[in-house]
Amino acid sequence: MTSKDHTHRGGAHRLPGDLEPDALVERMIRVDHAGEYGARRIYEGQLAVLGRAESSAAIRHMHAQELRHLKHFEKLMVERRARPTALQPLWHVAGFALGAATALMGEKAAMACTVAVEEVIDEHYARQADQLGTDETALKTAIEEFRQEELEHRDTGLAHGAEQAPGYEILSAAIKSGSRLAIWLSERV
């Protein structure tokens, strides 16, 4: 097998112990589905608290985009026979609770939550795009499109005063750590 064969499927050079390309793609679909599901629930929690607040139109717009992303990954799960994470019930509750809790802290804290989550998702989607080989252009294109929309969400959060939330640095660090843990767990469980 030439070095070119190592990069055709699954992106960068594979090392011993790396997932096979099909298993890697299945893992990506599983974790991305879980992430988009969690994002949907975060926004639903925020909307339950902030319903008529000034920022609710922006939150509804971001929620609609997350629903579109979620539907895409639901379709891929069926097409690729990828299983969902076993942690889906946990993300159902945790996502809503995170959204509601940050919204209870105020609109700026809700937006700080969005910024923190989307910065982690930006890193996550960029890493995935780098791992995909030339035979996964459709998936890579979708991931890159969704990544751009997630960056728009981050920018929306910043424009709505996320950095002015009380305890922004601590809140952001905690949410980022939780998001990274959720990604790691959803890839594996």
C-alpha positions as CSV (number, residue, x, y, z in Angstrom):
1,M,0.0,0.0,0.0
2,T,1.5,3.4,-1.0
3,S,1.3,6.5,1.2
4,K,-1.3,7.8,-1.2
5,D,-3.5,4.9,-0.3
6,H,-3.3,5.9,3.4
7,T,-4.6,9.3,2.7
8,H,-7.4,8.5,0.1
9,R,-9.9,7.4,2.7
10,G,-10.1,9.0,6.0
11,G,-8.0,12.1,5.3
12,A,-4.5,12.4,6.9
13,H,-2.0,9.5,7.2
14,R,-3.4,6.7,9.3
15,L,-1.5,5.4,12.2
16,P,-1.8,2.0,14.0
17,G,-4.8,2.1,16.2
18,D,-6.6,4.7,14.1
19,L,-10.2,4.0,13.2
20,E,-10.9,2.5,9.8
21,P,-12.3,5.1,7.5
22,D,-15.9,3.8,7.6
23,A,-15.8,3.7,11.4
24,L,-14.4,7.2,11.5
25,V,-17.2,8.5,9.4
26,E,-19.8,6.7,11.4
27,R,-18.3,8.2,14.6
28,M,-18.4,11.7,13.0
29,I,-22.1,11.3,12.0
30,R,-23.0,10.0,15.5
31,V,-21.2,12.9,17.3
32,D,-22.4,15.6,14.9
33,H,-26.0,14.3,15.3
34,A,-25.6,14.4,19.1
35,G,-24.2,17.9,18.9
36,E,-26.9,19.3,16.7
37,Y,-29.5,17.7,18.9
38,G,-27.9,19.2,22.0
39,A,-27.7,22.7,20.3
40,R,-31.4,22.4,19.5
41,R,-32.2,21.6,23.1
42,I,-30.0,24.5,24.4
43,Y,-31.9,27.0,22.2
44,E,-35.2,25.5,23.3
45,G,-34.2,26.0,26.9
46,Q,-33.2,29.6,26.2
47,L,-36.5,30.3,24.4
48,A,-38.5,28.7,27.2
49,V,-37.1,31.4,29.5
50,L,-36.5,34.3,27.2
51,G,-39.6,33.8,25.0
52,R,-40.3,37.5,24.3
53,A,-36.9,39.0,25.1
54,E,-35.0,41.2,22.6
55,S,-32.7,38.4,21.7
56,S,-35.4,35.8,21.1
57,A,-35.6,36.5,17.3
58,A,-31.9,35.8,17.0
59,I,-32.2,32.7,19.1
60,R,-35.2,31.4,17.0
61,H,-33.1,32.0,13.8
62,M,-30.1,30.0,15.2
63,H,-32.5,27.3,16.5
64,A,-34.0,26.9,12.9
65,Q,-30.5,26.5,11.5
66,E,-29.7,23.9,14.1
67,L,-32.9,22.0,13.2
68,R,-31.8,21.9,9.6
69,H,-28.3,20.6,10.6
70,L,-30.0,18.0,12.8
71,K,-32.2,16.8,10.0
72,H,-29.2,16.4,7.7
73,F,-27.4,14.2,10.2
74,E,-30.6,12.2,10.9
75,K,-30.8,11.5,7.2
76,L,-27.1,10.5,7.1
77,M,-27.6,8.2,10.1
78,V,-30.2,6.2,8.2
79,E,-28.2,6.2,4.9
80,R,-24.9,5.2,6.6
81,R,-26.6,2.9,9.2
82,A,-24.8,4.9,12.0
83,R,-26.2,4.4,15.5
84,P,-27.0,7.4,17.6
85,T,-25.2,8.0,20.9
86,A,-26.5,6.0,23.8
87,L,-26.3,9.3,25.7
88,Q,-29.1,11.0,23.7
89,P,-31.5,11.0,26.8
90,L,-28.8,12.8,28.8
91,W,-28.2,15.4,26.1
92,H,-32.0,15.9,25.9
93,V,-32.1,17.0,29.5
94,A,-28.6,18.6,29.8
95,G,-29.0,20.7,26.6
96,F,-32.3,22.1,27.8
97,A,-31.0,22.7,31.3
98,L,-27.9,24.5,30.0
99,G,-30.0,26.7,27.8
100,A,-32.6,27.5,30.5
101,A,-29.9,28.1,33.2
102,T,-27.9,30.5,31.2
103,A,-31.1,32.3,30.1
104,L,-32.1,32.6,33.7
105,M,-28.8,34.4,34.3
106,G,-29.9,36.9,31.6
107,E,-29.8,37.4,27.8
108,K,-26.0,38.1,27.8
109,A,-25.3,34.9,29.7
110,A,-27.5,33.0,27.2
111,M,-25.4,34.5,24.4
112,A,-22.2,33.7,26.3
113,C,-23.4,30.1,26.2
114,T,-23.8,30.3,22.4
115,V,-20.4,31.8,21.9
116,A,-18.7,29.2,24.1
117,V,-20.5,26.2,22.4
118,E,-19.9,27.5,18.9
119,E,-16.2,28.1,19.5
120,V,-15.8,24.5,20.5
121,I,-17.9,23.4,17.5
122,D,-15.8,25.4,15.2
123,E,-12.7,23.6,16.3
124,H,-14.5,20.2,16.2
125,Y,-15.9,20.7,12.6
126,A,-12.5,22.0,11.4
127,R,-10.8,18.9,12.8
128,Q,-13.4,16.7,11.1
129,A,-13.0,18.4,7.8
130,D,-9.3,17.8,7.9
131,Q,-9.8,14.1,8.6
132,L,-12.1,13.4,5.7
133,G,-10.7,11.9,2.5
134,T,-11.5,12.7,-1.1
135,D,-14.2,10.1,-1.1
136,E,-16.3,12.0,1.4
137,T,-16.7,15.4,-0.4
138,A,-20.4,15.6,0.3
139,L,-20.0,15.1,4.0
140,K,-17.0,17.5,4.1
141,T,-19.0,20.1,2.2
142,A,-21.9,19.8,4.7
143,I,-19.6,20.0,7.7
144,E,-17.9,23.1,6.3
145,E,-21.3,24.8,5.5
146,F,-22.6,24.0,9.0
147,R,-19.3,25.3,10.5
148,Q,-19.8,28.6,8.8
149,E,-23.3,28.9,10.2
150,E,-22.0,28.0,13.7
151,L,-19.5,30.8,13.4
152,E,-22.4,33.1,12.5
153,H,-24.1,32.0,15.7
154,R,-20.9,32.9,17.6
155,D,-20.8,36.3,16.0
156,T,-24.5,36.8,16.8
157,G,-23.8,36.0,20.5
158,L,-20.9,38.5,20.5
159,A,-23.0,41.2,18.9
160,H,-25.7,40.6,21.6
161,G,-23.2,41.3,24.4
162,A,-22.0,37.8,25.4
163,E,-18.7,39.1,26.7
164,Q,-20.6,41.5,29.0
165,A,-22.2,38.6,30.9
166,P,-21.4,38.4,34.6
167,G,-18.5,36.0,35.0
168,Y,-18.0,35.6,31.3
169,E,-14.6,34.0,31.4
170,I,-15.6,31.4,34.0
171,L,-18.9,30.7,32.4
172,S,-17.3,30.4,29.0
173,A,-14.5,28.1,30.3
174,A,-17.0,25.8,32.1
175,I,-19.3,25.5,29.0
176,K,-16.4,24.8,26.7
177,S,-15.1,22.1,29.0
178,G,-18.6,20.5,29.1
179,S,-18.9,20.8,25.4
180,R,-15.6,19.1,24.8
181,L,-16.5,16.3,27.2
182,A,-19.9,15.8,25.5
183,I,-18.1,15.5,22.1
184,W,-15.6,13.0,23.5
185,L,-18.4,10.9,25.1
186,S,-20.7,11.0,22.2
187,E,-18.0,9.8,19.8
188,R,-17.5,6.7,22.0
189,V,-20.8,5.8,23.7
